[in-house]
């Protein structure tokens, strides 16, 4: 079993969350396209929330990637 440092584990967890959000977005988009009117409206609302969550996760991933590529860089605090 591979032992990960906490930063690497957090980075991988973010990618797992991103993948789950992308799958949920795909399902919401399919419900909009193929569902009835009520389901389609609920899927639109769900999609809006999922997109906000995906934006948040992608921002965290970008920050983590910068920290990984520049480990000695000065941090804003």
TIDOKE-337958 format. One record per atom (N, C-alpha, C, O): residue in one letter; atom name; x, y, z. Coordinates in Angstrom, 3 decimals. Example, Ala and Ser with C-alpha at 12.3 -4.5 7.8 and 13.67 -1.06 7.14 Angstrom:
BEGIN
<r bapa="A" vose="N" X="13.190" Y="-5.690" Z="7.800"/>
<r bapa="A" vose="CA" X="12.300" Y="-4.500" Z="7.800"/>
<r bapa="A" vose="C" X="13.200" Y="-3.300" Z="7.800"/>
<r bapa="A" vose="O" X="14.236" Y="-3.319" Z="8.465"/>
<r bapa="S" vose="N" X="12.850" Y="-2.250" Z="7.080"/>
<r bapa="S" vose="CA" X="13.670" Y="-1.060" Z="7.140"/>
<r bapa="S" vose="C" X="12.900" Y="0.030" Z="7.870"/>
<r bapa="S" vose="O" X="13.409" Y="1.138" Z="8.039"/>
END
This chain:
BEGIN
<r bapa="X" vose="N" X="0.832" Y="-1.182" Z="0.000"/>
<r bapa="X" vose="CA" X="0.000" Y="0.000" Z="0.000"/>
<r bapa="X" vose="C" X="0.876" Y="1.245" Z="0.000"/>
<r bapa="X" vose="O" X="1.862" Y="1.324" Z="0.733"/>
<r bapa="X" vose="N" X="0.509" Y="2.206" Z="-0.822"/>
<r bapa="X" vose="CA" X="1.263" Y="3.438" Z="-0.971"/>
<r bapa="X" vose="C" X="0.901" Y="4.422" Z="0.136"/>
<r bapa="X" vose="O" X="-0.278" Y="4.641" Z="0.415"/>
<r bapa="X" vose="N" X="1.912" Y="5.014" Z="0.764"/>
<r bapa="X" vose="CA" X="1.688" Y="6.019" Z="1.793"/>
<r bapa="X" vose="C" X="1.846" Y="7.393" Z="1.156"/>
<r bapa="X" vose="O" X="2.878" Y="7.697" Z="0.558"/>
<r bapa="X" vose="N" X="0.820" Y="8.212" Z="1.289"/>
<r bapa="X" vose="CA" X="0.837" Y="9.547" Z="0.702"/>
<r bapa="X" vose="C" X="1.016" Y="10.597" Z="1.782"/>
<r bapa="X" vose="O" X="0.533" Y="10.455" Z="2.906"/>
<r bapa="X" vose="N" X="1.725" Y="11.660" Z="1.409"/>
<r bapa="X" vose="CA" X="1.769" Y="12.773" Z="2.355"/>
<r bapa="X" vose="C" X="0.410" Y="13.467" Z="2.322"/>
<r bapa="X" vose="O" X="-0.342" Y="13.303" Z="1.362"/>
<r bapa="X" vose="N" X="0.090" Y="14.234" Z="3.351"/>
<r bapa="X" vose="CA" X="-1.239" Y="14.845" Z="3.445"/>
<r bapa="X" vose="C" X="-1.588" Y="15.748" Z="2.260"/>
<r bapa="X" vose="O" X="-2.744" Y="15.783" Z="1.836"/>
<r bapa="X" vose="N" X="-0.618" Y="16.471" Z="1.724"/>
<r bapa="X" vose="CA" X="-0.896" Y="17.345" Z="0.582"/>
<r bapa="X" vose="C" X="-1.249" Y="16.538" Z="-0.659"/>
<r bapa="X" vose="O" X="-2.153" Y="16.909" Z="-1.407"/>
<r bapa="X" vose="N" X="-0.543" Y="15.441" Z="-0.880"/>
<r bapa="X" vose="CA" X="-0.833" Y="14.599" Z="-2.037"/>
<r bapa="X" vose="C" X="-2.197" Y="13.932" Z="-1.887"/>
<r bapa="X" vose="O" X="-2.939" Y="13.806" Z="-2.861"/>
<r bapa="X" vose="N" X="-2.523" Y="13.512" Z="-0.686"/>
<r bapa="X" vose="CA" X="-3.832" Y="12.901" Z="-0.439"/>
<r bapa="X" vose="C" X="-4.952" Y="13.915" Z="-0.689"/>
<r bapa="X" vose="O" X="-5.980" Y="13.575" Z="-1.277"/>
<r bapa="X" vose="N" X="-4.754" Y="15.148" Z="-0.246"/>
<r bapa="X" vose="CA" X="-5.756" Y="16.200" Z="-0.467"/>
<r bapa="X" vose="C" X="-5.895" Y="16.500" Z="-1.955"/>
<r bapa="X" vose="O" X="-7.003" Y="16.708" Z="-2.449"/>
<r bapa="X" vose="N" X="-4.773" Y="16.523" Z="-2.666"/>
<r bapa="X" vose="CA" X="-4.791" Y="16.773" Z="-4.106"/>
<r bapa="X" vose="C" X="-5.577" Y="15.684" Z="-4.832"/>
<r bapa="X" vose="O" X="-6.402" Y="15.979" Z="-5.697"/>
<r bapa="X" vose="N" X="-5.323" Y="14.453" Z="-4.487"/>
<r bapa="X" vose="CA" X="-6.047" Y="13.349" Z="-5.115"/>
<r bapa="X" vose="C" X="-7.531" Y="13.368" Z="-4.749"/>
<r bapa="X" vose="O" X="-8.381" Y="13.034" Z="-5.575"/>
<r bapa="X" vose="N" X="-7.835" Y="13.753" Z="-3.528"/>
<r bapa="X" vose="CA" X="-9.239" Y="13.845" Z="-3.110"/>
<r bapa="X" vose="C" X="-9.971" Y="14.917" Z="-3.916"/>
<r bapa="X" vose="O" X="-11.131" Y="14.735" Z="-4.286"/>
<r bapa="X" vose="N" X="-9.297" Y="16.031" Z="-4.186"/>
<r bapa="X" vose="CA" X="-9.901" Y="17.084" Z="-5.012"/>
<r bapa="X" vose="C" X="-10.222" Y="16.563" Z="-6.409"/>
<r bapa="X" vose="O" X="-11.279" Y="16.863" Z="-6.964"/>
<r bapa="X" vose="N" X="-9.311" Y="15.786" Z="-6.971"/>
<r bapa="X" vose="CA" X="-9.569" Y="15.222" Z="-8.298"/>
<r bapa="X" vose="C" X="-10.714" Y="14.208" Z="-8.252"/>
<r bapa="X" vose="O" X="-11.485" Y="14.099" Z="-9.205"/>
<r bapa="X" vose="N" X="-10.823" Y="13.479" Z="-7.163"/>
<r bapa="X" vose="CA" X="-11.954" Y="12.570" Z="-7.004"/>
<r bapa="X" vose="C" X="-13.270" Y="13.333" Z="-6.923"/>
<r bapa="X" vose="O" X="-14.272" Y="12.928" Z="-7.512"/>
<r bapa="X" vose="N" X="-13.257" Y="14.434" Z="-6.191"/>
<r bapa="X" vose="CA" X="-14.458" Y="15.272" Z="-6.087"/>
<r bapa="X" vose="C" X="-14.809" Y="15.884" Z="-7.438"/>
<r bapa="X" vose="O" X="-15.982" Y="15.968" Z="-7.801"/>
<r bapa="X" vose="N" X="-13.787" Y="16.311" Z="-8.182"/>
<r bapa="X" vose="CA" X="-14.016" Y="16.864" Z="-9.522"/>
<r bapa="X" vose="C" X="-14.672" Y="15.827" Z="-10.426"/>
<r bapa="X" vose="O" X="-15.625" Y="16.129" Z="-11.144"/>
<r bapa="X" vose="N" X="-14.164" Y="14.628" Z="-10.385"/>
<r bapa="X" vose="CA" X="-14.717" Y="13.566" Z="-11.218"/>
<r bapa="X" vose="C" X="-16.178" Y="13.278" Z="-10.860"/>
<r bapa="X" vose="O" X="-17.012" Y="13.105" Z="-11.748"/>
<r bapa="X" vose="N" X="-16.482" Y="13.228" Z="-9.581"/>
<r bapa="X" vose="CA" X="-17.862" Y="12.981" Z="-9.145"/>
<r bapa="X" vose="C" X="-18.784" Y="14.116" Z="-9.586"/>
<r bapa="X" vose="O" X="-19.909" Y="13.867" Z="-10.017"/>
<r bapa="X" vose="N" X="-18.318" Y="15.351" Z="-9.483"/>
<r bapa="X" vose="CA" X="-19.120" Y="16.494" Z="-9.919"/>
<r bapa="X" vose="C" X="-19.361" Y="16.463" Z="-11.426"/>
<r bapa="X" vose="O" X="-20.459" Y="16.770" Z="-11.890"/>
<r bapa="X" vose="N" X="-18.334" Y="16.091" Z="-12.186"/>
<r bapa="X" vose="CA" X="-18.499" Y="16.017" Z="-13.633"/>
<r bapa="X" vose="C" X="-19.518" Y="14.941" Z="-14.016"/>
<r bapa="X" vose="O" X="-20.308" Y="15.138" Z="-14.940"/>
<r bapa="X" vose="N" X="-19.505" Y="13.812" Z="-13.316"/>
<r bapa="X" vose="CA" X="-20.485" Y="12.762" Z="-13.583"/>
<r bapa="X" vose="C" X="-21.895" Y="13.234" Z="-13.235"/>
<r bapa="X" vose="O" X="-22.842" Y="12.983" Z="-13.981"/>
<r bapa="X" vose="N" X="-22.029" Y="13.916" Z="-12.104"/>
<r bapa="X" vose="CA" X="-23.340" Y="14.433" Z="-11.707"/>
<r bapa="X" vose="C" X="-23.840" Y="15.479" Z="-12.704"/>
<r bapa="X" vose="O" X="-25.034" Y="15.536" Z="-13.000"/>
<r bapa="X" vose="N" X="-22.928" Y="16.303" Z="-13.222"/>
<r bapa="X" vose="CA" X="-23.303" Y="17.294" Z="-14.238"/>
<r bapa="X" vose="C" X="-23.795" Y="16.613" Z="-15.507"/>
<r bapa="X" vose="O" X="-24.778" Y="17.050" Z="-16.105"/>
<r bapa="X" vose="N" X="-23.127" Y="15.561" Z="-15.917"/>
<r bapa="X" vose="CA" X="-23.555" Y="14.821" Z="-17.104"/>
<r bapa="X" vose="C" X="-24.965" Y="14.278" Z="-16.915"/>
<r bapa="X" vose="O" X="-25.794" Y="14.362" Z="-17.821"/>
<r bapa="X" vose="N" X="-25.234" Y="13.724" Z="-15.744"/>
<r bapa="X" vose="CA" X="-26.574" Y="13.201" Z="-15.474"/>
<r bapa="X" vose="C" X="-27.617" Y="14.313" Z="-15.458"/>
<r bapa="X" vose="O" X="-28.719" Y="14.135" Z="-15.977"/>
<r bapa="X" vose="N" X="-27.280" Y="15.456" Z="-14.868"/>
<r bapa="X" vose="CA" X="-28.218" Y="16.581" Z="-14.833"/>
<r bapa="X" vose="C" X="-28.513" Y="17.072" Z="-16.254"/>
<r bapa="X" vose="O" X="-29.653" Y="17.407" Z="-16.575"/>
<r bapa="X" vose="N" X="-27.493" Y="17.111" Z="-17.088"/>
<r bapa="X" vose="CA" X="-27.701" Y="17.555" Z="-18.465"/>
<r bapa="X" vose="C" X="-28.551" Y="16.545" Z="-19.241"/>
<r bapa="X" vose="O" X="-29.369" Y="16.935" Z="-20.074"/>
<r bapa="X" vose="N" X="-28.361" Y="15.266" Z="-18.974"/>
<r bapa="X" vose="CA" X="-29.187" Y="14.252" Z="-19.629"/>
<r bapa="X" vose="C" X="-30.639" Y="14.339" Z="-19.157"/>
<r bapa="X" vose="O" X="-31.563" Y="14.166" Z="-19.951"/>
<r bapa="X" vose="N" X="-30.838" Y="14.605" Z="-17.874"/>
<r bapa="X" vose="CA" X="-32.206" Y="14.773" Z="-17.358"/>
<r bapa="X" vose="C" X="-32.888" Y="15.972" Z="-17.996"/>
<r bapa="X" vose="O" X="-34.086" Y="15.932" Z="-18.276"/>
<r bapa="X" vose="N" X="-32.127" Y="17.046" Z="-18.228"/>
<r bapa="X" vose="CA" X="-32.703" Y="18.220" Z="-18.894"/>
<r bapa="X" vose="C" X="-33.128" Y="17.878" Z="-20.318"/>
<r bapa="X" vose="O" X="-34.177" Y="18.311" Z="-20.796"/>
<r bapa="X" vose="N" X="-32.309" Y="17.111" Z="-20.961"/>
<r bapa="X" vose="CA" X="-32.557" Y="16.806" Z="-22.366"/>
<r bapa="X" vose="C" X="-33.669" Y="15.775" Z="-22.558"/>
<r bapa="X" vose="O" X="-34.484" Y="15.896" Z="-23.473"/>
<r bapa="X" vose="N" X="-33.695" Y="14.764" Z="-21.691"/>
<r bapa="X" vose="CA" X="-34.596" Y="13.637" Z="-21.914"/>
<r bapa="X" vose="C" X="-35.728" Y="13.517" Z="-20.895"/>
<r bapa="X" vose="O" X="-36.614" Y="12.679" Z="-21.061"/>
<r bapa="X" vose="N" X="-35.716" Y="14.341" Z="-19.840"/>
<r bapa="X" vose="CA" X="-36.730" Y="14.238" Z="-18.794"/>
<r bapa="X" vose="C" X="-37.990" Y="15.008" Z="-19.139"/>
<r bapa="X" vose="O" X="-38.048" Y="15.747" Z="-20.121"/>
<r bapa="X" vose="N" X="-39.003" Y="14.810" Z="-18.295"/>
<r bapa="X" vose="CA" X="-40.231" Y="15.591" Z="-18.472"/>
<r bapa="X" vose="C" X="-39.985" Y="17.022" Z="-17.974"/>
<r bapa="X" vose="O" X="-38.892" Y="17.333" Z="-17.502"/>
<r bapa="X" vose="N" X="-40.992" Y="17.883" Z="-18.077"/>
<r bapa="X" vose="CA" X="-40.808" Y="19.299" Z="-17.745"/>
<r bapa="X" vose="C" X="-40.377" Y="19.517" Z="-16.293"/>
<r bapa="X" vose="O" X="-39.477" Y="20.312" Z="-16.025"/>
<r bapa="X" vose="N" X="-41.018" Y="18.813" Z="-15.360"/>
<r bapa="X" vose="CA" X="-40.688" Y="18.986" Z="-13.944"/>
<r bapa="X" vose="C" X="-39.266" Y="18.501" Z="-13.665"/>
<r bapa="X" vose="O" X="-38.504" Y="19.165" Z="-12.962"/>
<r bapa="X" vose="N" X="-38.919" Y="17.357" Z="-14.212"/>
<r bapa="X" vose="CA" X="-37.577" Y="16.815" Z="-14.011"/>
<r bapa="X" vose="C" X="-36.534" Y="17.711" Z="-14.677"/>
<r bapa="X" vose="O" X="-35.439" Y="17.902" Z="-14.148"/>
<r bapa="X" vose="N" X="-36.874" Y="18.244" Z="-15.814"/>
<r bapa="X" vose="CA" X="-35.961" Y="19.112" Z="-16.547"/>
<r bapa="X" vose="C" X="-35.671" Y="20.389" Z="-15.752"/>
<r bapa="X" vose="O" X="-34.529" Y="20.847" Z="-15.707"/>
<r bapa="X" vose="N" X="-36.693" Y="20.956" Z="-15.134"/>
<r bapa="X" vose="CA" X="-36.503" Y="22.170" Z="-14.327"/>
<r bapa="X" vose="C" X="-35.646" Y="21.882" Z="-13.105"/>
<r bapa="X" vose="O" X="-34.752" Y="22.661" Z="-12.773"/>
<r bapa="X" vose="N" X="-35.912" Y="20.774" Z="-12.438"/>
<r bapa="X" vose="CA" X="-35.107" Y="20.389" Z="-11.270"/>
<r bapa="X" vose="C" X="-33.660" Y="20.147" Z="-11.685"/>
<r bapa="X" vose="O" X="-32.738" Y="20.491" Z="-10.945"/>
<r bapa="X" vose="N" X="-33.457" Y="19.567" Z="-12.845"/>
<r bapa="X" vose="CA" X="-32.105" Y="19.304" Z="-13.339"/>
<r bapa="X" vose="C" X="-31.374" Y="20.603" Z="-13.645"/>
<r bapa="X" vose="O" X="-30.165" Y="20.692" Z="-13.428"/>
<r bapa="X" vose="N" X="-32.081" Y="21.612" Z="-14.144"/>
<r bapa="X" vose="CA" X="-31.456" Y="22.918" Z="-14.401"/>
<r bapa="X" vose="C" X="-30.964" Y="23.545" Z="-13.099"/>
<r bapa="X" vose="O" X="-29.863" Y="24.093" Z="-13.038"/>
<r bapa="X" vose="N" X="-31.779" Y="23.460" Z="-12.077"/>
<r bapa="X" vose="CA" X="-31.382" Y="24.008" Z="-10.775"/>
<r bapa="X" vose="C" X="-30.195" Y="23.230" Z="-10.207"/>
<r bapa="X" vose="O" X="-29.260" Y="23.813" Z="-9.658"/>
<r bapa="X" vose="N" X="-30.250" Y="21.923" Z="-10.346"/>
<r bapa="X" vose="CA" X="-29.154" Y="21.076" Z="-9.882"/>
<r bapa="X" vose="C" X="-27.870" Y="21.398" Z="-10.643"/>
<r bapa="X" vose="O" X="-26.791" Y="21.464" Z="-10.054"/>
<r bapa="X" vose="N" X="-27.992" Y="21.594" Z="-11.938"/>
<r bapa="X" vose="CA" X="-26.825" Y="21.906" Z="-12.760"/>
<r bapa="X" vose="C" X="-26.166" Y="23.205" Z="-12.297"/>
<r bapa="X" vose="O" X="-24.939" Y="23.288" Z="-12.233"/>
<r bapa="X" vose="N" X="-26.960" Y="24.206" Z="-11.978"/>
<r bapa="X" vose="CA" X="-26.405" Y="25.485" Z="-11.529"/>
<r bapa="X" vose="C" X="-25.588" Y="25.303" Z="-10.248"/>
<r bapa="X" vose="O" X="-24.500" Y="25.866" Z="-10.122"/>
<r bapa="X" vose="N" X="-26.100" Y="24.530" Z="-9.309"/>
<r bapa="X" vose="CA" X="-25.364" Y="24.277" Z="-8.059"/>
<r bapa="X" vose="C" X="-24.108" Y="23.453" Z="-8.319"/>
<r bapa="X" vose="O" X="-23.054" Y="23.724" Z="-7.744"/>
<r bapa="X" vose="N" X="-24.220" Y="22.462" Z="-9.172"/>
<r bapa="X" vose="CA" X="-23.063" Y="21.617" Z="-9.484"/>
<r bapa="X" vose="C" X="-21.964" Y="22.429" Z="-10.169"/>
<r bapa="X" vose="O" X="-20.781" Y="22.210" Z="-9.909"/>
<r bapa="X" vose="N" X="-22.343" Y="23.358" Z="-11.036"/>
<r bapa="X" vose="CA" X="-21.341" Y="24.194" Z="-11.694"/>
<r bapa="X" vose="C" X="-20.609" Y="25.091" Z="-10.701"/>
<r bapa="X" vose="O" X="-19.406" Y="25.313" Z="-10.831"/>
<r bapa="X" vose="N" X="-21.333" Y="25.605" Z="-9.713"/>
<r bapa="X" vose="CA" X="-20.681" Y="26.404" Z="-8.663"/>
<r bapa="X" vose="C" X="-19.677" Y="25.550" Z="-7.891"/>
<r bapa="X" vose="O" X="-18.556" Y="25.978" Z="-7.615"/>
<r bapa="X" vose="N" X="-20.105" Y="24.334" Z="-7.548"/>
<r bapa="X" vose="CA" X="-19.214" Y="23.438" Z="-6.816"/>
<r bapa="X" vose="C" X="-17.992" Y="23.055" Z="-7.658"/>
<r bapa="X" vose="O" X="-16.874" Y="22.987" Z="-7.148"/>
<r bapa="X" vose="N" X="-18.219" Y="22.807" Z="-8.946"/>
<r bapa="X" vose="CA" X="-17.104" Y="22.452" Z="-9.823"/>
<r bapa="X" vose="C" X="-16.126" Y="23.613" Z="-9.942"/>
<r bapa="X" vose="O" X="-14.915" Y="23.396" Z="-9.950"/>
<r bapa="X" vose="N" X="-16.621" Y="24.825" Z="-10.034"/>
<r bapa="X" vose="CA" X="-15.746" Y="25.995" Z="-10.102"/>
<r bapa="X" vose="C" X="-14.894" Y="26.098" Z="-8.837"/>
<r bapa="X" vose="O" X="-13.698" Y="26.378" Z="-8.907"/>
<r bapa="X" vose="N" X="-15.515" Y="25.873" Z="-7.690"/>
<r bapa="X" vose="CA" X="-14.781" Y="25.917" Z="-6.416"/>
<r bapa="X" vose="C" X="-13.677" Y="24.858" Z="-6.395"/>
<r bapa="X" vose="O" X="-12.542" Y="25.153" Z="-6.018"/>
<r bapa="X" vose="N" X="-14.002" Y="23.642" Z="-6.793"/>
<r bapa="X" vose="CA" X="-13.025" Y="22.547" Z="-6.770"/>
<r bapa="X" vose="C" X="-11.902" Y="22.802" Z="-7.774"/>
<r bapa="X" vose="O" X="-10.736" Y="22.546" Z="-7.474"/>
<r bapa="X" vose="N" X="-12.240" Y="23.300" Z="-8.958"/>
<r bapa="X" vose="CA" X="-11.206" Y="23.576" Z="-9.956"/>
<r bapa="X" vose="C" X="-10.261" Y="24.682" Z="-9.482"/>
<r bapa="X" vose="O" X="-9.064" Y="24.638" Z="-9.764"/>
<r bapa="X" vose="N" X="-10.791" Y="25.664" Z="-8.768"/>
<r bapa="X" vose="CA" X="-9.940" Y="26.714" Z="-8.210"/>
<r bapa="X" vose="C" X="-8.968" Y="26.121" Z="-7.192"/>
<r bapa="X" vose="O" X="-7.788" Y="26.472" Z="-7.183"/>
<r bapa="X" vose="N" X="-9.454" Y="25.235" Z="-6.346"/>
<r bapa="X" vose="CA" X="-8.585" Y="24.583" Z="-5.362"/>
<r bapa="X" vose="C" X="-7.536" Y="23.700" Z="-6.037"/>
<r bapa="X" vose="O" X="-6.392" Y="23.637" Z="-5.587"/>
<r bapa="X" vose="N" X="-7.924" Y="23.021" Z="-7.112"/>
<r bapa="X" vose="CA" X="-6.968" Y="22.181" Z="-7.838"/>
<r bapa="X" vose="C" X="-5.879" Y="23.043" Z="-8.460"/>
<r bapa="X" vose="O" X="-4.697" Y="22.707" Z="-8.379"/>
<r bapa="X" vose="N" X="-6.269" Y="24.151" Z="-9.081"/>
<r bapa="X" vose="CA" X="-5.264" Y="25.042" Z="-9.675"/>
<r bapa="X" vose="C" X="-4.288" Y="25.557" Z="-8.617"/>
<r bapa="X" vose="O" X="-3.082" Y="25.616" Z="-8.856"/>
<r bapa="X" vose="N" X="-4.810" Y="25.927" Z="-7.457"/>
<r bapa="X" vose="CA" X="-3.942" Y="26.398" Z="-6.372"/>
<r bapa="X" vose="C" X="-2.995" Y="25.293" Z="-5.918"/>
<r bapa="X" vose="O" X="-1.816" Y="25.547" Z="-5.674"/>
<r bapa="X" vose="N" X="-3.500" Y="24.083" Z="-5.804"/>
<r bapa="X" vose="CA" X="-2.666" Y="22.950" Z="-5.389"/>
<r bapa="X" vose="C" X="-1.590" Y="22.657" Z="-6.431"/>
<r bapa="X" vose="O" X="-0.455" Y="22.334" Z="-6.080"/>
<r bapa="X" vose="N" X="-1.943" Y="22.769" Z="-7.706"/>
<r bapa="X" vose="CA" X="-0.959" Y="22.524" Z="-8.760"/>
<r bapa="X" vose="C" X="0.149" Y="23.570" Z="-8.733"/>
<r bapa="X" vose="O" X="1.311" Y="23.247" Z="-8.980"/>
<r bapa="X" vose="N" X="-0.193" Y="24.799" Z="-8.442"/>
<r bapa="X" vose="CA" X="0.826" Y="25.843" Z="-8.331"/>
<r bapa="X" vose="C" X="1.745" Y="25.549" Z="-7.157"/>
<r bapa="X" vose="O" X="2.964" Y="25.676" Z="-7.272"/>
<r bapa="X" vose="N" X="1.164" Y="25.155" Z="-6.021"/>
<r bapa="X" vose="CA" X="1.989" Y="24.810" Z="-4.851"/>
<r bapa="X" vose="C" X="2.915" Y="23.640" Z="-5.166"/>
<r bapa="X" vose="O" X="4.057" Y="23.611" Z="-4.708"/>
<r bapa="X" vose="N" X="2.425" Y="22.670" Z="-5.949"/>
<r bapa="X" vose="CA" X="3.250" Y="21.513" Z="-6.305"/>
<r bapa="X" vose="C" X="4.384" Y="21.902" Z="-7.244"/>
<r bapa="X" vose="O" X="5.493" Y="21.382" Z="-7.122"/>
<r bapa="X" vose="N" X="4.117" Y="22.810" Z="-8.179"/>
<r bapa="X" vose="CA" X="5.132" Y="23.171" Z="-9.161"/>
<r bapa="X" vose="C" X="6.137" Y="24.187" Z="-8.616"/>
<r bapa="X" vose="O" X="7.251" Y="24.300" Z="-9.128"/>
<r bapa="X" vose="N" X="5.742" Y="24.920" Z="-7.581"/>
<r bapa="X" vose="CA" X="6.619" Y="25.933" Z="-6.997"/>
<r bapa="X" vose="C" X="6.639" Y="25.784" Z="-5.470"/>
<r bapa="X" vose="O" X="6.128" Y="26.648" Z="-4.758"/>
<r bapa="X" vose="N" X="7.220" Y="24.706" Z="-4.975"/>
<r bapa="X" vose="CA" X="7.148" Y="24.443" Z="-3.529"/>
<r bapa="X" vose="C" X="7.823" Y="25.495" Z="-2.658"/>
<r bapa="X" vose="O" X="7.463" Y="25.646" Z="-1.490"/>
<r bapa="X" vose="N" X="8.786" Y="26.219" Z="-3.197"/>
<r bapa="X" vose="CA" X="9.506" Y="27.233" Z="-2.397"/>
<r bapa="X" vose="C" X="8.949" Y="28.636" Z="-2.600"/>
<r bapa="X" vose="O" X="9.492" Y="29.606" Z="-2.072"/>
<r bapa="X" vose="N" X="7.862" Y="28.745" Z="-3.367"/>
<r bapa="X" vose="CA" X="7.308" Y="30.074" Z="-3.666"/>
<r bapa="X" vose="C" X="6.745" Y="30.722" Z="-2.412"/>
<r bapa="X" vose="O" X="6.271" Y="30.053" Z="-1.493"/>
<r bapa="X" vose="N" X="6.815" Y="32.035" Z="-2.406"/>
<r bapa="X" vose="CA" X="6.263" Y="32.797" Z="-1.286"/>
<r bapa="X" vose="C" X="4.740" Y="32.716" Z="-1.301"/>
<r bapa="X" vose="O" X="4.125" Y="32.778" Z="-2.365"/>
<r bapa="X" vose="N" X="4.144" Y="32.582" Z="-0.149"/>
<r bapa="X" vose="CA" X="2.690" Y="32.467" Z="-0.036"/>
<r bapa="X" vose="C" X="2.112" Y="33.782" Z="0.508"/>
<r bapa="X" vose="O" X="2.694" Y="34.430" Z="1.378"/>
<r bapa="X" vose="N" X="0.957" Y="34.145" Z="-0.034"/>
<r bapa="X" vose="CA" X="0.220" Y="35.286" Z="0.520"/>
<r bapa="X" vose="C" X="-0.519" Y="34.800" Z="1.740"/>
<r bapa="X" vose="O" X="-1.141" Y="33.738" Z="1.731"/>
<r bapa="X" vose="N" X="-0.441" Y="35.597" Z="2.795"/>
<r bapa="X" vose="CA" X="-1.095" Y="35.154" Z="4.033"/>
<r bapa="X" vose="C" X="-2.030" Y="36.181" Z="4.560"/>
<r bapa="X" vose="O" X="-2.662" Y="35.967" Z="5.595"/>
END
